[in-house]
Amino acid sequence: MIFKIVKKDKKSMARRASLGTRNGVVKTPVFLPIATYGAVKNLSVEEIKNLGAQIILSNTYHLDLRPGLDVIKKANGLHEFMNWHGPILTDSGGFQVFSLAKHRKLTEKGVEFVDPINGKKHLLTPEKSIQIQLDLGSDIIFVFDDCPPHPSTREEIKKSMELSLRWAERCKKYFDKKLNPKSTDKRPLLFGIVQGSIYKDLRQESAKRIAEMGFDGFAIGGVSVGEPREYVTKVLEWVMPLLPEDKPKHLLGVGKPEEIVKAIGYGVDMFDCVIPTREARHGRLYKFSQSSRGPSSVKLQRTGLCKSSFYEIFNITNAKFKRDFKPIDKDCGCYTCQNYSRAYLNHLIKMKEPLGWRLATIHNLYFYMETVKRASEF
Amino acid sequence: MIFKIVKKDKKSMARRASLGTRNGVVKTPVFLPIATYGAVKNLSVEEIKNLGAQIILSNTYHLDLRPGLDVIKKANGLHEFMNWHGPILTDSGGFQVFSLAKHRKLTEKGVEFVDPINGKKHLLTPEKSIQIQLDLGSDIIFVFDDCPPHPSTREEIKKSMELSLRWAERCKKYFDKKLNPKSTDKRPLLFGIVQGSIYKDLRQESAKRIAEMGFDGFAIGGVSVGEPREYVTKVLEWVMPLLPEDKPKHLLGVGKPEEIVKAIGYGVDMFDCVIPTREARHGRLYKFSQSSRGPSSVKLQRTGLCKSSFYEIFNITNAKFKRDFKPIDKDCGCYTCQNYSRAYLNHLIKMKEPLGWRLATIHNLYFYMETVKRASEF
C-alpha cells in the first residue's frame, strides 16, 4: 500500500492524498456509495462510474446471508459478480450483526445470531469475518468489532472496547497468517476500528491501542448509532491526533453534508453513508444554497469559521414543483440536472416510477461527491 | 406521411416498410415499448435507444390524470417532458377508461368516469381525446373508441361498434379542423381503430367502414380484452384483407411472441404490449430455444408452417439459477447478457434490488425486438 499525502490545508488538518489499492488508486478525501447487496440501490455500475465514484462499500453481513458466500466465491469474487472492477471496501459485519440480526449471543469467541429472514443460526467470529472479506475479494477489509448501542454505561463500553481490541488482534493475526506479507502489491488492506462511544478516555485508549497494532488504515466507528450529533466532532477531536498521520482514516456511516465537511477539517479521508441514497428514494433532494456558491462557504465550514448551512434539502414531491421546469439545481453537473426537470421528477416519484428514484439517487450522490470535492479545495 | 413498402414476403402477407413521422422515420415491423406515465418502467431514454427502440407508446388516459395535461403542455409536450426525441404514439384512452376507471357512464357524447385514485369526475369525448393527444405532442394519434368487455352479445357489440364508428368520424373531423391539411410535413398521423369483437361480420363491417374514412393508418383493437387467444389470428384473417395495403397497421396490446410473429405474417406492421416489461419485473425471462437458432424457425412460424415454440420462458428467481454464472442467453446481444450472470439476476430480483428489474426489462424488450427482427427477414 502506498498512502501519499499530496497537500495539507494550512487552516485545518485537512489533507488530500492518494491511496493505492490492488484494484486502483483512490484520491482522498472520498465518499463511497454503498452497495449493500452488491448493487448501489437503483444504479448501474456505469452510472456509479459516471458519477465519479472511485470506490464502493459492500456489506459482509448482507452478502454472507444473501446470496451467500459460496455464490460469490463461485463467481470469482464480488468484483466479477457485480461487474465493478474498481476498489471495493467491505465492512466487517460487526455493526450489522448488532443492528439487524435477532437473538444475538455475544461470547469471547464471536457472535451467534439468527437470520431474521429465514430463522437460520449463524456464527460470526473475527476470523470468519476476515475470511469472508478475503473470499469476497475485498480491497479494503475491516476488523470485526463489537458495536454496543447508545446509550450504554461507561462500564459496558469499557468491556466492549476491550473485547473489540482483542478481536482486532485476532483479525490481524488471522489476516497476516492468510496473506504472504512479501507480496504487498496484491494484498488487500486491513483497517482497524476505533470504538469507545461518548467516553473521551475510552475513545483515546482505543485509538492508541489500535494505532499500536499497526493497521494499514483506521476507521472511527460507533458515531452513527444514535448519540447526540455533537459527538461526531468531539470524537474526532479526541482520537484523530492519536492516529498515525501517514495512514488513511475512514469515518464510518457519517453523515450529514456539514458533518463530512467538518470531518475533512479534522483530517478524515474516507466516508460512507446511506443518507444520500435513502433520502433520494423519498424524494428529498440536496442543493447548494445560492448564497454559498463556489467552494468558499464549504471551506469556511471545514475550518469552523462559518456555521450557516451551505445547502438546502427539499422534497421534490411537494406540489409546488409540479409545474417547475427548472432542473433541481441549474449549476449542478449531474446527469439528472443536465436532462430532467423538477416537474418530471415530481411526477415520477409520486407515481413510484423507478426511473424517478434512479434520477434522484444520481443527483444526491453527485451532491455528496461535490461537497467532498469542494471541502478538499485548498 | 410517407409509408413506403420496401419488401414483401413471398410466402405470407408480411412486409417491411418505412413510416415517416414528424419526429423521425420508423422501420417496420416494429415493437413499441410502453411508457405509460412518460417513462418505460425501470428504463432511461438512453437505455430505450440502446435497445434499438424507434418509437414508444404513451397513455393518454394516464398522463391526462397524472401529472395532468396542463403540466405536459407547460413542458412543451411529452417529448420535452420525458427527454425522448424520437416518435411517440399515443393511444386514445378508450381502452383504459373502460378497464381502469370507475363509475363509467357511456353516452353518445363520450364517457363520464371517476378517477379511482382521487375520486374526481372526468369526461372524455372523441374531440377531447384528440385534443389531449395533440397537446401531448403525439406523432401518431389514435381515435377514441368504445371498448366493450369480453364476452358481450352480438347486439351489444354491434351497438358499440356503431358508436365507435360515429366517434371515429368525430375524431377525424376534429383532427382535420385543428390541423392545416396543407402543412403535411409537420402534422401528426391519425389512425382509425377496427372493433367488432369475435363476430366476423361485425369485424369486417368495422374494417370496411373505418377504411373508407381514409385514416393515415389502422389499428386492430379489442383483441386483448380476454377473448380466447385463437381469435387473434382469426380477427386478422377477417380484417387485414379489407384494410388498405398501402397504410400501416397496428395490432393493439398483442401479445405473446408467437402471436406477434403470426401477425407479421398477416401484414401487421406495429405492435405494443406490456408482457415483456411486466414479466421482467417478476423475473420471467425469454430466451430463444437452442433448437430454433437463427431466423428460420421464427420465419416458419410466420408462414404457419411450424407450430413448435421458438422460445422458452424461465423464472430467474428459481433456486437452480443461484449458482449459474452463464448469461441469460449466451447468444443474446443485450446489455444484460453482455455483462451479467443468471446468478446475479437471481440475487438482485430476489432481493428486490431495482437494478434487477432494470436488467430483466432490458433483456425481455431486446428479445421482443429480436423476435420482430427475425420475423421480418425474408
Chai-1 contact restraints between the chains, C-beta under 6 A:
chainA,res_idxA,chainB,res_idxB,connection_type,confidence,min_distance_angstrom,max_distance_angstrom,comment,restraint_id
A,Y37,B,M351,contact,1.0,0.0,6.0,A-B,restraint_1
A,Y37,B,E353,contact,1.0,0.0,6.0,A-B,restraint_2
A,A39,B,L348,contact,1.0,0.0,6.0,A-B,restraint_3
A,A39,B,E353,contact,1.0,0.0,6.0,A-B,restraint_4
A,A39,B,L355,contact,1.0,0.0,6.0,A-B,restraint_5
A,N42,B,P354,contact,1.0,0.0,6.0,A-B,restraint_6
A,P67,B,H347,contact,1.0,0.0,6.0,A-B,restraint_7
A,V71,B,R323,contact,1.0,0.0,6.0,A-B,restraint_8
A,V71,B,A343,contact,1.0,0.0,6.0,A-B,restraint_9
A,K74,B,R323,contact,1.0,0.0,6.0,A-B,restraint_10
A,A75,B,F325,contact,1.0,0.0,6.0,A-B,restraint_11
A,F81,B,Y344,contact,1.0,0.0,6.0,A-B,restraint_12
A,N83,B,N339,contact,1.0,0.0,6.0,A-B,restraint_13
A,R323,B,V71,contact,1.0,0.0,6.0,A-B,restraint_14
A,R323,B,K74,contact,1.0,0.0,6.0,A-B,restraint_15
A,F325,B,A75,contact,1.0,0.0,6.0,A-B,restraint_16
A,N339,B,N83,contact,1.0,0.0,6.0,A-B,restraint_17
A,A343,B,V71,contact,1.0,0.0,6.0,A-B,restraint_18
A,Y344,B,F81,contact,1.0,0.0,6.0,A-B,restraint_19
A,H347,B,P67,contact,1.0,0.0,6.0,A-B,restraint_20
A,M351,B,Y37,contact,1.0,0.0,6.0,A-B,restraint_21
A,E353,B,Y37,contact,1.0,0.0,6.0,A-B,restraint_22
A,E353,B,A39,contact,1.0,0.0,6.0,A-B,restraint_23
A,P354,B,N42,contact,1.0,0.0,6.0,A-B,restraint_24
A,P354,B,P354,contact,1.0,0.0,6.0,A-B,restraint_25
A,L355,B,A39,contact,1.0,0.0,6.0,A-B,restraint_26
